[in-house]
Amino acid sequence: MRKLLLMLLTVIPLFTSCNKDDDDSFRNKQYTFTEVNNSGISGVVMIREVGAVNAESAITIFLEGSNESDSYFTNVYTNSVSEEGEIIIPLEQFDSEGYSNTYVNGLYQNEEWDPENPISYDELITFDGHILIRLNGIDGPVVATANIGSNAN
């Protein structure tokens, strides 16, 4: 099932047509997770534009190699994977299939959640950040990482 979802995530954009007069087309950018400590966990993260008004965004993650009996947690952090950063966007917990989808409707600023300050798609794909996948809790071991925005190669 996970492979089917991953394939659909990759293939669907190829079959959607864009008309130069079509104002309803939304952009997306995809990044790859790197396995950490032979965890067997990898996957993709897609940052999608989901709203036309303020170029709102969503972060969708598909994990490969996840175990249904384990819990995986994830957040967007400032800085690159090689640097430590602060949580800036909390992401939804994964379901049993290794899928997480979060509509980004605010940011942590000064250690407080600020829903009045959402980050746009354009800001998110150029953001100095990274995503960590952790096993069994927010303080659990890191099993996969992905640089996003300005840190991605």
C-alpha positions, 0 to 999 in steps of 0.5 A: 500500500505504501509503495502504491501511495509513493508511486501515486505521489510521484506519478500524479503530477506528471498526468495533470495538465497545465493550461497557461490560462489556468489560475488553479494550478498549485505548485509542489516540491519534493525532498528525500529522507535519508536513513539514519543508523541503519534504521531501514526508514526512508521516504519522501516529503512533499511541500504543496501549495494548497491555497490560492489566497495566501499561497498556503502550504501542506507538508505530506510525508510517506515513509518506507520501511516503517513498522506498523507497531512503532510510532513515528513523530516528526517536526520541521526544525530551523537550520540544516540536519547537520546543525541543531535547530528549534521546532518551528512547525509541528507535524501530524503523527504518522498513521499505521501506513507511514503517512502524515499530512499537515496543513501549515497554519502557523509557526512557533515564534518565541516558543509560542504557537502563532496561528496569525503568522502562517508560512507561505509555500514560497517561504517554506521552499526557501526556508533554512530548515530540516525535518527529523523522523523520530521513533517512539516519541519526540525525544526518541532516536532519529531514524530519518532526516531530510533537509528542506528549502535552502538546505536541500541539494 
